[in-house]
Amino acid sequence: MLAAIARAQWLSLRNLRGASVPGLAVTALTSLVWYGLWAFLAAAVFEVMAEPRFRRWVEMGLPRGLAVMTIYWQFAPILVASLGASLDLRKLVVYPIPERSLFWSEVALRLTTAGEMLLLLTGIVAGLLANPEGGGWRAAPRILLAAGMFTGGNLLLAAGVRNLIERLLSRRGIREIAILTLVLAATLPQLALAWGVPAERLKAWFAEMPLVFWPWAAAARLLLSGTEWTPWLALGCWVAAAYGFGRWQFRRSLRYDFSAAQATGSAPPGARPSRFEWWFRLPGLLPDPVGALVEKEARTLARNPRFRLVFIMGFTFGLLVWLPFLVGENRSAAIVANFLTVVSVYALTLLGQVSYWNAFGFDRSAVLVYYAVPAPLSRALLAKNIAMALYLALEILLVTAACVLLGMPVSAGKALEAVAVTATLALYLFAAGNLSSVYVPRAMHPERVGQGGGGGRMQGLLLLIYPVAGIPVALAYLARYAFETNTAFYAVLGVVAAAGAGVYWVAMDSAARAAEERREQIVQELARSDGPVASH
């Protein structure tokens, strides 16, 4: 069953997308670097697990490590705004496929979000097999069975969690709140440590061996000894509960009408205009057609659930993720001095996945309109960049207000610096984004709040673009450090901004010409539909 679905997915990608050697090369290189780092970490874990003299450390650290792996397995996809690959049930439910087969195919696809954890678990198992004090290869059946139960339980639980989250994200009005709550909850442990919660309590919660009823503690005991029956019973109960939860949530999703949940009703006659109407009318000050296109883009983004979620995360999660560096032992003087700038730049990069890196992604097949109207395509790109700049200014304003409400020292000088640095960096990122929008376009769906904004090729390019784009801004900070004056900082930043404007217009011209030359490829890519396996 899974082989048939995989074959159908491959054929849909090959027929609708085509093969791109440079794109495949970038994707392969990015995956090689990413999983190479995790393989190196797995090798380090193997060395520790295989060394008899580290036995005491392993006994105390293994339960905690398995707990972290479980949390990562379930919640890491949410933190990166991508729930991984899953079955598109709307395309498969019409076929006479047993529900059980669909469920196990969905469970198998959970491996797409846990490749890193499988590498670490492989390092743990291989290390224990090489450790004579743990039983060595004679204990292979016990170790492999315990590792298999731990892996199976996480896969089953992940399938249930993913289906539950997908239904929550399909409901209008609560989808942004639901995923934002999950993302903010993921920051609670580091915030607790930063604000002085005793670390010993957390260590005892995760690491003490007597807590055998937790699945990570039970799995740790079985991997290390397995002489007692209670860990087997505890882990077996957890796996059974995960299976029941996963089947329950999958069955509910199978019968759930996602289209009805995502439908929007029309406004009643005589309804009062929105209180934010002035914001949408603001681009009317610009000459047409740019002004009209900016207003259209501003309204479209405001109604886009994926954009709203990332925008809200900028001044909420963006603050919390850097807050631990302001207090406690992890206090960083550099981040304290430039906190507002750091969060503003973080919000700029966060917004990129649903805006300037893939400017036509939400237009999909409607991108044909830009080729049909008499205005040059460069006007559409310019309008999208201006709309993004307006939302970025609002983001910085909300970040500043949040810092003031939290009692952080925010001066007018630091606010001006945050605006200047973010705007300068935005020139370079928008320039690169306009090029990526025509060379690496990808269709995006507004209702899929948990879907990442870029494919593998774009993620690989970002590893190169962000450091290069940050070099000019870094020169301004280097001038401040060398001359110990803000005058040098703003002088260099002004030169860098002027150069960024030049880079922006050159990139705009190149992107417009490439968009005309690659018209068929762009339209085909943005109009294509997903196969039976959707990426969220």
C-alpha positions as CSV (number, residue, x, y, z in Angstrom):
1,M,0.0,0.0,0.0
2,L,2.7,2.5,1.0
3,A,4.7,1.5,-2.1
4,A,1.8,2.3,-4.3
5,I,1.2,5.7,-2.7
6,A,5.0,6.5,-3.0
7,R,5.0,5.5,-6.6
8,A,1.9,7.7,-7.3
9,Q,3.6,10.6,-5.5
10,W,6.8,10.2,-7.5
11,L,4.9,10.1,-10.8
12,S,2.9,13.3,-9.9
13,L,6.1,15.1,-9.1
14,R,7.9,13.9,-12.2
15,N,5.0,14.7,-14.6
16,L,4.0,18.1,-13.1
17,R,7.3,19.5,-11.9
18,G,10.0,18.1,-14.0
19,A,13.6,17.4,-13.0
20,S,16.0,20.3,-12.2
21,V,19.6,19.2,-11.8
22,P,20.7,22.4,-10.0
23,G,17.7,22.2,-7.7
24,L,18.3,18.5,-6.9
25,A,22.0,19.3,-6.3
26,V,21.2,22.1,-3.8
27,T,18.6,19.9,-2.0
28,A,21.0,17.0,-1.8
29,L,23.8,19.2,-0.5
30,T,21.5,20.8,2.2
31,S,20.3,17.4,3.3
32,L,23.9,16.1,3.4
33,V,25.1,18.9,5.6
34,W,22.1,18.8,7.9
35,Y,22.0,15.0,8.4
36,G,25.8,14.9,8.4
37,L,25.7,17.1,11.6
38,W,23.2,14.7,13.2
39,A,25.2,11.7,12.2
40,F,28.3,13.3,13.8
41,L,26.3,13.8,17.0
42,A,25.0,10.2,16.8
43,A,28.6,9.0,16.5
44,A,29.5,11.0,19.7
45,V,26.5,9.3,21.4
46,F,27.8,5.9,20.3
47,E,31.2,6.6,21.9
48,V,29.6,7.5,25.2
49,M,27.2,4.6,25.2
50,A,29.9,2.1,24.3
51,E,32.4,3.2,27.0
52,P,31.9,1.2,30.3
53,R,33.4,3.9,32.5
54,F,30.5,6.3,31.5
55,R,27.9,3.8,32.8
56,R,26.8,6.1,35.7
57,W,26.4,9.1,33.4
58,V,24.5,6.9,30.9
59,E,22.1,5.7,33.6
60,M,21.3,9.3,34.7
61,G,21.3,10.9,31.2
62,L,19.6,8.3,29.0
63,P,16.0,8.9,30.4
64,R,16.4,12.6,30.0
65,G,17.8,12.2,26.5
66,L,14.9,10.0,25.5
67,A,12.5,12.5,27.0
68,V,14.0,15.3,24.9
69,M,13.8,13.0,21.8
70,T,10.1,12.4,22.5
71,I,9.4,16.1,22.8
72,Y,11.4,16.9,19.7
73,W,9.6,14.1,17.8
74,Q,6.2,15.6,18.6
75,F,6.7,19.4,18.6
76,A,9.8,20.2,16.5
77,P,7.7,20.2,13.3
78,I,5.4,22.8,14.9
79,L,8.4,25.1,15.8
80,V,9.6,25.1,12.2
81,A,6.0,25.6,11.0
82,S,6.1,22.4,9.0
83,L,4.1,19.3,10.0
84,G,5.9,17.1,7.5
85,A,4.5,14.9,4.8
86,S,1.0,13.3,5.2
87,L,-1.7,11.6,3.2
88,D,-4.1,13.9,1.4
89,L,-7.2,12.1,2.5
90,R,-9.4,14.1,0.2
91,K,-7.6,12.5,-2.8
92,L,-7.6,9.0,-1.4
93,V,-10.9,8.5,0.4
94,V,-12.7,7.9,-3.0
95,Y,-10.7,4.7,-3.5
96,P,-11.6,1.4,-1.9
97,I,-8.7,1.4,0.5
98,P,-9.1,0.0,4.0
99,E,-8.9,2.5,6.8
100,R,-6.3,0.4,8.5
101,S,-4.0,0.5,5.5
102,L,-4.3,4.3,5.3
103,F,-3.6,4.7,8.9
104,W,-0.4,2.6,8.8
105,S,0.7,4.5,5.7
106,E,0.2,7.8,7.7
107,V,2.2,6.4,10.6
108,A,5.1,5.4,8.2
109,L,5.1,9.0,6.9
110,R,5.8,10.3,10.4
111,L,9.4,9.2,9.7
112,T,9.7,12.3,7.5
113,T,9.7,14.5,10.6
114,A,12.0,12.3,12.8
115,G,15.1,11.4,10.7
116,E,17.3,13.2,13.2
117,M,15.9,11.2,16.1
118,L,16.3,7.9,14.3
119,L,20.0,8.7,13.8
120,L,20.4,9.4,17.5
121,L,18.5,6.3,18.5
122,T,20.7,4.3,16.1
123,G,23.8,5.7,17.9
124,I,22.3,4.7,21.3
125,V,21.5,1.2,20.2
126,A,24.8,0.6,18.5
127,G,26.7,1.9,21.6
128,L,24.8,-0.4,23.9
129,L,25.4,-3.4,21.7
130,A,29.2,-2.5,21.7
131,N,29.2,-2.1,25.5
132,P,30.0,-5.4,27.3
133,E,28.7,-4.2,30.6
134,G,25.2,-3.7,29.1
135,G,25.1,-7.3,27.8
136,G,26.7,-6.6,24.4
137,W,25.4,-8.5,21.4
138,R,23.8,-11.1,23.7
139,A,21.3,-8.5,24.7
140,A,20.5,-7.5,21.1
141,P,16.9,-8.9,21.2
142,R,16.0,-6.9,24.3
143,I,17.7,-3.7,23.2
144,L,16.2,-3.9,19.7
145,L,12.7,-4.7,21.0
146,A,12.8,-1.8,23.5
147,A,14.1,0.6,20.9
148,G,11.4,-0.6,18.5
149,M,8.7,-0.1,21.0
150,F,10.0,3.4,21.9
151,T,10.1,4.3,18.2
152,G,6.7,2.8,17.4
153,G,5.1,4.6,20.3
154,N,6.5,7.9,19.1
155,L,5.3,7.3,15.5
156,L,1.8,6.4,16.6
157,L,1.6,9.4,19.0
158,A,3.0,11.7,16.3
159,A,0.3,10.5,13.8
160,G,-2.4,11.3,16.3
161,V,-1.0,14.7,17.3
162,R,-0.5,15.6,13.6
163,N,-4.1,14.8,12.7
164,L,-5.4,16.7,15.8
165,I,-3.4,19.8,14.9
166,E,-4.5,19.6,11.3
167,R,-8.1,19.8,12.3
168,L,-7.5,22.6,14.8
169,L,-5.7,24.6,12.1
170,S,-8.6,24.1,9.7
171,R,-11.0,25.9,12.0
172,R,-11.5,29.6,11.3
173,G,-10.8,31.8,14.3
174,I,-8.9,29.3,16.4
175,R,-6.2,27.9,14.0
176,E,-3.7,30.8,14.7
177,I,-4.4,30.7,18.4
178,A,-4.0,26.9,18.5
179,I,-0.6,26.7,16.9
180,L,0.6,29.9,18.5
181,T,-0.2,28.4,21.9
182,L,1.7,25.2,21.1
183,V,4.7,27.2,19.9
184,L,4.8,29.4,23.0
185,A,4.4,26.4,25.2
186,A,7.5,24.9,23.7
187,T,9.5,27.9,25.1
188,L,8.4,27.4,28.7
189,P,11.3,25.1,29.8
190,Q,14.0,27.6,28.8
191,L,12.0,30.5,30.2
192,A,11.6,28.6,33.5
193,L,15.3,28.0,33.7
194,A,16.0,31.7,32.7
195,W,13.7,33.0,35.4
196,G,15.3,31.0,38.2
197,V,13.2,27.8,38.5
198,P,15.6,25.3,40.2
199,A,17.2,23.1,37.5
200,E,17.3,20.2,39.9
201,R,13.5,19.9,39.8
202,L,13.6,19.5,36.1
203,K,16.4,17.0,36.3
204,A,14.5,15.0,38.8
205,W,11.4,15.1,36.6
206,F,13.2,13.8,33.6
207,A,16.2,11.8,34.8
208,E,15.4,9.9,38.0
209,M,15.0,6.2,37.3
210,P,12.2,5.5,39.8
211,L,9.7,7.3,37.5
212,V,9.3,4.1,35.5
213,F,5.7,5.0,34.4
214,W,7.0,7.6,31.9
215,P,7.8,6.0,28.5
216,W,11.3,7.5,28.3
217,A,12.2,6.2,31.8
218,A,10.8,2.7,31.0
219,A,12.6,2.6,27.7
220,A,15.8,3.7,29.4
221,R,15.6,0.9,31.9
222,L,14.9,-1.7,29.2
223,L,17.8,-0.5,27.1
224,L,20.1,-0.7,30.1
225,S,19.0,-3.9,31.8
226,G,15.5,-5.3,31.2
227,T,15.5,-7.6,34.2
228,E,12.3,-6.2,35.6
229,W,8.8,-6.7,34.2
230,T,7.3,-3.3,35.3
231,P,9.2,-1.3,32.5
232,W,7.9,-3.7,29.9
233,L,4.3,-3.2,31.2
234,A,4.7,0.6,31.4
235,L,6.1,0.9,27.9
236,G,3.6,-1.5,26.5
237,C,0.7,0.5,28.0
238,W,2.1,3.7,26.5
239,V,2.4,2.1,23.0
240,A,-1.1,0.8,23.3
241,A,-2.4,4.2,24.4
242,A,-0.5,5.9,21.5
243,Y,-2.1,3.4,19.1
244,G,-5.6,4.1,20.4
245,F,-5.0,7.9,20.3
246,G,-3.5,7.8,16.8
247,R,-6.3,5.6,15.3
248,W,-9.0,7.8,17.0
249,Q,-7.6,11.0,15.7
250,F,-7.0,9.6,12.2
251,R,-10.5,8.2,12.0
252,R,-11.9,11.7,13.0
253,S,-9.8,13.4,10.3
254,L,-10.9,10.8,7.8
255,R,-14.5,11.9,8.3
256,Y,-13.8,15.6,8.8
257,D,-14.9,18.1,6.2
258,F,-11.9,20.4,5.9
259,S,-13.5,22.4,3.1
260,A,-16.5,23.3,5.2
261,A,-14.3,24.3,8.1
262,Q,-12.3,26.6,5.9
263,A,-15.2,28.2,4.2
264,T,-15.8,31.9,4.7
265,G,-19.1,33.6,4.6
266,S,-19.9,36.9,2.8
267,A,-20.4,40.0,4.8
268,P,-24.0,40.9,5.5
269,P,-25.5,43.9,3.6
270,G,-24.9,47.2,5.4
271,A,-22.1,45.8,7.5
272,R,-19.8,48.5,8.9
273,P,-16.3,48.7,7.4
274,S,-13.3,47.3,9.4
275,R,-11.7,49.6,11.9
276,F,-8.4,48.9,10.1
277,E,-9.8,50.2,6.8
278,W,-7.4,53.2,7.1
279,W,-4.4,50.8,7.0
280,F,-5.6,49.2,3.7
281,R,-6.3,52.6,2.2
282,L,-2.8,53.9,3.1
283,P,-1.3,52.6,-0.2
284,G,-3.8,54.8,-2.1
285,L,-1.3,57.6,-1.7
286,L,1.0,55.9,-4.2
287,P,0.4,56.3,-7.9
288,D,-1.4,53.5,-9.7
289,P,-1.0,50.7,-10.7
290,V,1.5,50.3,-7.8
291,G,-0.9,51.8,-5.2
292,A,-3.8,49.5,-6.2
293,L,-1.5,46.5,-6.2
294,V,-0.1,47.3,-2.8
295,E,-3.7,47.7,-1.4
296,K,-4.7,44.4,-2.9
297,E,-1.6,42.7,-1.4
298,A,-2.1,44.2,2.0
299,R,-5.7,43.0,2.1
300,T,-4.8,39.6,0.9
301,L,-2.1,39.1,3.5
302,A,-4.4,40.3,6.3
303,R,-6.9,37.5,5.3
304,N,-4.2,34.9,5.0
305,P,-4.1,32.6,8.0
306,R,-0.5,31.5,7.4
307,F,0.7,35.0,7.1
308,R,-1.3,36.1,10.2
309,L,0.3,33.3,12.3
310,V,3.9,34.1,11.3
311,F,3.2,37.9,11.8
312,I,1.9,37.2,15.3
313,M,4.9,34.9,16.1
314,G,7.2,37.8,15.2
315,F,6.3,39.9,18.2
316,T,5.4,37.1,20.6
317,F,7.6,34.0,20.0
318,G,10.3,36.3,18.6
319,L,10.5,38.0,22.0
320,L,10.3,34.8,24.0
321,V,13.0,32.9,22.0
322,W,15.6,35.6,22.8
323,L,14.3,36.5,26.4
324,P,16.5,33.8,28.2
325,F,19.6,35.7,27.0
326,L,18.6,38.7,29.0
327,V,18.4,37.1,32.4
328,G,20.1,34.4,34.5
329,E,23.4,32.8,33.8
330,N,22.9,32.9,30.0
331,R,22.7,36.7,30.0
332,S,24.5,38.1,26.9
333,A,25.6,41.7,27.0
334,A,25.5,42.0,23.2
335,I,21.9,40.8,23.0
336,V,20.9,43.0,25.9
337,A,22.3,46.1,24.2
338,N,20.7,45.3,20.9
339,F,17.6,43.3,21.9
340,L,15.1,45.4,19.9
341,T,17.3,45.1,16.8
342,V,17.8,41.4,17.2
343,V,14.1,40.7,17.6
344,S,13.2,43.0,14.6
345,V,15.7,41.2,12.3
346,Y,14.4,37.9,13.6
347,A,10.8,39.0,12.6
348,L,12.1,40.0,9.2
349,T,13.6,36.6,8.5
350,L,10.5,34.8,10.0
351,L,8.2,36.7,7.6
352,G,10.3,35.7,4.6
353,Q,8.9,32.2,4.3
354,V,5.4,33.4,3.6
355,S,6.2,36.6,1.7
356,Y,9.3,37.9,-0.2
357,W,11.1,34.6,-0.7
358,N,8.2,33.2,-2.7
359,A,6.3,36.4,-3.6
360,F,3.8,34.7,-6.0
361,G,3.3,31.5,-3.9
362,F,-0.1,32.5,-2.7
363,D,-1.2,33.7,-6.1
364,R,-0.7,30.2,-7.6
365,S,-2.5,30.0,-11.0
366,A,-3.7,33.6,-10.6
367,V,-0.1,34.7,-11.4
368,L,-1.4,34.7,-15.0
369,V,-3.1,38.0,-14.2
370,Y,0.3,39.7,-13.9
371,Y,1.2,38.6,-17.4
372,A,-2.1,39.6,-18.9
373,V,-2.3,43.2,-17.6
374,P,-0.4,45.9,-19.5
375,A,1.7,46.9,-16.5
376,P,5.2,45.5,-16.3
377,L,5.7,42.5,-13.9
378,S,8.3,44.6,-12.0
379,R,5.4,46.7,-10.7
380,A,3.8,43.6,-9.2
381,L,7.1,42.7,-7.5
382,L,7.6,46.3,-6.3
383,A,4.0,46.4,-4.9
384,K,4.5,43.1,-3.0
385,N,7.8,44.4,-1.5
386,I,6.1,47.7,-0.4
387,A,3.2,45.8,1.2
388,M,5.7,43.7,3.0
389,A,7.6,46.8,4.1
390,L,4.4,48.2,5.6
391,Y,3.8,45.0,7.6
392,L,7.4,45.0,8.7
393,A,7.1,48.5,10.0
394,L,4.0,47.5,11.9
395,E,5.9,44.4,13.2
396,I,8.7,46.6,14.6
397,L,6.1,48.9,16.2
398,L,4.5,45.9,18.0
399,V,7.9,44.5,19.0
400,T,8.8,47.9,20.5
401,A,5.4,48.1,22.3
402,A,5.9,44.6,23.7
403,C,9.4,45.5,25.0
404,V,8.0,48.5,26.7
405,L,5.1,46.5,28.3
406,L,7.7,43.9,29.6
407,G,9.7,46.7,31.2
408,M,12.7,46.4,29.0
409,P,14.9,49.5,28.5
410,V,13.9,50.9,25.1
411,S,15.3,54.3,24.1
412,A,14.5,56.4,21.0
413,G,18.0,55.8,19.8
414,K,17.7,52.0,20.0
415,A,14.3,52.2,18.3
416,L,15.8,54.2,15.4
417,E,18.7,51.8,15.2
418,A,16.3,48.8,14.9
419,V,14.4,50.5,12.1
420,A,17.5,51.5,10.2
421,V,19.2,48.1,10.5
422,T,16.1,46.1,9.6
423,A,15.2,48.4,6.7
424,T,18.8,48.1,5.3
425,L,18.9,44.3,5.7
426,A,15.4,44.2,4.1
427,L,16.8,45.8,0.9
428,Y,19.2,43.0,0.4
429,L,16.8,40.3,1.4
430,F,14.0,41.7,-0.9
431,A,16.5,41.8,-3.8
432,A,17.4,38.1,-3.3
433,G,13.7,37.3,-2.6
434,N,12.6,38.8,-6.0
435,L,15.1,36.5,-7.8
436,S,14.1,33.4,-5.8
437,S,10.4,34.2,-6.5
438,V,11.0,33.7,-10.2
439,Y,13.7,31.1,-10.2
440,V,12.4,28.9,-7.3
441,P,8.6,29.5,-7.3
442,R,6.4,27.2,-5.2
443,A,2.7,27.1,-4.8
444,M,1.5,27.8,-1.2
445,H,-1.9,27.3,0.3
446,P,-3.2,29.9,2.8
447,E,-5.2,27.4,4.8
448,R,-2.2,25.1,5.5
449,V,-1.0,27.0,8.5
450,G,1.5,24.3,9.4
451,Q,3.2,24.2,6.0
452,G,6.7,25.6,5.5
453,G,7.1,28.3,2.9
454,G,10.0,27.0,0.9
455,G,11.1,23.7,-0.6
456,G,14.4,22.0,-0.1
457,R,16.1,24.1,-2.8
458,M,15.1,27.3,-1.1
459,Q,16.2,26.2,2.3
460,G,19.6,25.3,0.9
461,L,19.9,28.8,-0.7
462,L,19.0,30.5,2.5
463,L,22.1,29.0,4.2
464,L,24.1,31.0,1.8
465,I,22.0,34.1,1.4
466,Y,21.5,35.1,5.1
467,P,25.3,35.3,5.9
468,V,26.1,37.2,2.7
469,A,23.2,39.7,3.2
470,G,24.3,40.3,6.8
471,I,27.9,41.2,5.9
472,P,27.1,44.9,4.9
473,V,25.2,45.5,8.1
474,A,28.0,43.9,10.1
475,L,30.4,46.4,8.6
476,A,28.4,49.2,10.3
477,Y,28.7,47.5,13.7
478,L,32.4,47.0,13.0
479,A,32.7,50.7,12.4
480,R,31.0,51.5,15.7
481,Y,33.4,49.1,17.5
482,A,36.5,50.6,15.8
483,F,35.7,54.3,16.2
484,E,33.5,54.0,19.3
485,T,30.9,56.4,18.0
486,N,27.4,56.2,16.5
487,T,28.3,58.7,13.9
488,A,30.6,56.1,12.2
489,F,27.9,53.5,12.6
490,Y,25.2,55.5,10.8
491,A,27.6,56.8,8.2
492,V,28.6,53.3,7.2
493,L,25.0,52.1,7.4
494,G,23.9,54.9,5.1
495,V,26.5,53.9,2.5
496,V,25.5,50.3,2.9
497,A,21.8,51.3,2.5
498,A,22.6,53.2,-0.7
499,A,24.4,50.2,-2.0
500,G,21.5,48.0,-1.0
501,A,19.1,50.2,-3.0
502,G,21.4,49.8,-6.1
503,V,21.5,46.0,-5.6
504,Y,17.7,46.0,-5.2
505,W,17.0,47.8,-8.5
506,V,19.5,45.6,-10.4
507,A,17.9,42.5,-8.9
508,M,14.5,43.8,-9.7
509,D,15.4,44.3,-13.4
510,S,16.9,40.8,-13.5
511,A,13.9,39.2,-11.9
512,A,11.5,41.0,-14.2
513,R,13.4,39.8,-17.3
514,A,13.7,36.2,-15.9
515,A,9.9,36.2,-15.1
516,E,9.2,36.9,-18.8
517,E,11.7,34.3,-20.0
518,R,10.5,31.7,-17.6
519,R,6.8,32.4,-17.9
520,E,5.7,28.8,-18.7
521,Q,7.8,27.3,-16.0
522,I,6.6,29.7,-13.4
523,V,2.9,29.3,-14.3
524,Q,3.3,25.5,-14.4
525,E,5.0,25.3,-11.0
526,L,2.5,27.6,-9.3
527,A,-0.6,25.9,-10.9
528,R,0.4,22.4,-10.1
529,S,-1.5,20.3,-7.5
530,D,0.0,18.0,-4.9
531,G,0.1,14.3,-5.2
532,P,-1.5,11.8,-2.7
533,V,1.2,12.8,-0.2
534,A,0.9,16.5,0.8
535,S,3.7,18.5,2.5
536,H,2.5,20.5,5.5
